[in-house]
Every structure is written in C-alpha cells, then in structure tokens.
C-alpha cells in the first residue's frame, strides 16, 4: 500500500515538472522574496513529559517561539483531542491530539493569537519514550526523546 502511494506520487511529479531555465535550476527557490515572518512561527518543543495511569494524568513542555519561551501544562485529559489550554501568560495555546506516527504517544496542536479571533496554527507528533512510573502496573511516564519544531502558519 505504501509502495503504491509512493509510486503514484512519484509518477504524478514526473508528469508535471516545473519549468527550469539556465538562470534558475530550482524554480522553488527563484523569483520570490523571503516569506513574511509575521505569517509563520517556528516553535521549538523541549522537555515534553506525559503521565498515563491509565489515561492521561498530566502533560507539559517548554515552548520557544517568536514571542518568547513559556511553560505549557495540562491536567487530566478525558479524551483526545483535549481542551485547549493557554501557555502561561502568553498568546500561545495548545491541545493534545492523537499521534499519527509511531514512536509518539500524542501529538500537539499549537495556536498563537495574532489578533482578536485570528492567529496561526500547526501540529506535530512528539517523539517519546515511556517507562514505568512507579505507582502501579499501569503507571507510565513518557519523555521527549528528540528535538521537535512545529511550524505554525
């Protein structure tokens, strides 16, 4: 199934190549100015943790973006997607969502308010490793195992 999907995408890419000129061998990088920094934010996620016993008891992480660095935390979560929580005293918000990749317990959906009822959003899975938490057979503590940057736009 994955091979068929990859082969189809490859064939579609070959069927409609972008025009190339001698002064611009890669059209994706030519003829335009850099994107406006106010239209996106590269958000770094560090120190992510999650406690499950058996449902999600709490989670938290450090978020670093264009508007500074802030701690984000959420208490018990009944089901995913979770309610949206504000990160400290900032314009950033987040919610936990179902992970779409292996090696991740949950995903994050991030928001940054840029004006009344308008903002940037993006999502990504947090790579985690879980181990026994010490409060019983179903108690697990999960921690981030590699860097994660989510681009919100």
C-alpha positions in Angstrom: 0.0 0.0 0.0 2.8 2.4 0.9 4.7 1.5 -2.2 1.6 2.1 -4.4 1.1 5.5 -2.8 4.8 6.5 -3.2 4.8 5.2 -6.8 1.7 7.2 -7.7 3.1 10.4 -6.1 6.4 9.9 -8.0 4.6 9.4 -11.3 2.5 12.5 -10.8 5.6 14.5 -10.0 7.3 13.3 -13.2 4.2 14.1 -15.3 4.1 17.8 -14.4 7.7 19.0 -13.9 8.2 22.7 -13.0 9.8 24.7 -15.9 13.5 25.2 -15.5 15.8 27.9 -17.0 19.5 28.1 -17.1 19.5 31.0 -14.6 17.1 29.2 -12.2 17.7 25.5 -12.0 15.4 25.1 -9.0 12.2 27.2 -9.6 11.1 26.6 -5.9 13.9 28.9 -4.8 13.8 31.6 -7.6 11.9 34.7 -8.4 10.4 35.4 -5.0 11.2 37.2 -1.8 11.5 35.5 1.6 8.2 34.8 3.3 6.9 37.5 5.6 7.9 36.5 9.2 4.6 37.6 10.5 2.9 34.8 8.6 4.6 31.9 10.4 6.4 30.9 13.6 8.9 28.1 14.1 8.0 26.8 17.5 10.5 24.5 19.3 9.2 22.0 21.8 11.5 20.8 24.6 11.3 18.9 27.9 7.9 17.3 27.0 6.5 14.9 29.6 3.3 12.9 29.8 2.0 10.8 32.7 -0.5 8.0 32.0 -2.3 5.9 34.7 -4.2 4.5 32.6 -5.5 7.7 31.0 -3.5 10.9 30.6 -3.0 12.4 34.1 -0.9 15.4 33.0 1.5 16.7 30.4 3.8 19.6 29.9 6.6 21.1 27.9 8.6 24.2 27.2 7.6 26.2 24.1 10.0 28.6 22.4 8.8 30.7 19.5 8.9 34.2 18.1 7.0 35.6 21.1 9.4 34.1 23.7 9.8 31.0 25.8 6.9 29.8 28.0 5.9 26.7 30.0 2.8 24.8 28.8 0.9 22.4 31.1 -2.4 20.5 31.1 -4.0 18.3 33.8 -6.1 15.2 33.4 -7.4 14.6 29.9 -10.6 12.6 29.4 -10.2 12.0 25.7 -8.3 13.3 22.6 -8.4 15.9 21.3 -8.2 17.6 24.6 -9.4 21.0 25.6 -7.2 23.9 24.5 -5.0 25.4 27.3 -3.2 28.7 27.5 0.6 28.5 27.9 1.4 30.7 30.9 0.7 34.4 30.3 1.2 34.3 26.6 -0.5 34.3 23.2 0.3 30.6 22.8 -2.2 27.9 23.3 -2.1 24.1 22.8 -4.2 20.9 22.9 -3.2 17.3 22.9 -4.3 15.3 19.8 -4.0 11.7 18.6 -0.5 10.9 17.3 -0.2 9.9 13.7 3.3 8.4 13.7 4.9 5.5 15.6 7.2 6.5 18.4 4.8 9.2 19.7 2.2 8.9 22.4 0.4 12.1 21.5 0.5 15.0 19.1 0.3 18.7 19.8 -1.9 21.2 18.1 -0.4 24.7 18.7 -2.0 28.1 18.3 -0.7 31.7 18.5 -3.1 34.5 18.7 -2.1 37.4 16.4 -5.3 39.4 16.8 -8.9 39.2 18.0 -10.2 35.8 16.8 -7.3 35.3 14.4 -4.0 33.5 14.6 -1.5 30.9 13.5 -1.9 27.1 14.0 0.1 23.9 13.4 0.5 20.5 14.7 3.0 17.7 15.1 3.7 14.4 17.0 6.1 14.4 20.0 8.7 11.6 19.8 8.5 10.0 23.2 9.8 7.0 25.2 7.6 5.7 28.1 8.8 3.7 31.1 7.3 2.6 34.4 6.2 5.4 36.6 6.3 3.6 39.9 2.7 3.9 41.0 1.4 0.6 39.8 1.4 -1.7 36.8 -0.5 0.8 34.6 1.5 3.9 35.6 3.8 5.2 32.8 5.9 8.4 32.4 6.8 9.4 28.9 9.5 11.8 27.9 10.6 13.5 24.7 13.5 11.8 23.0 14.4 14.1 20.2 14.0 17.7 19.0 10.7 18.9 17.7 9.9 22.1 15.8 6.4 22.8 14.7 5.8 25.5 12.1 2.6 27.3 12.7 1.2 29.5 10.0 
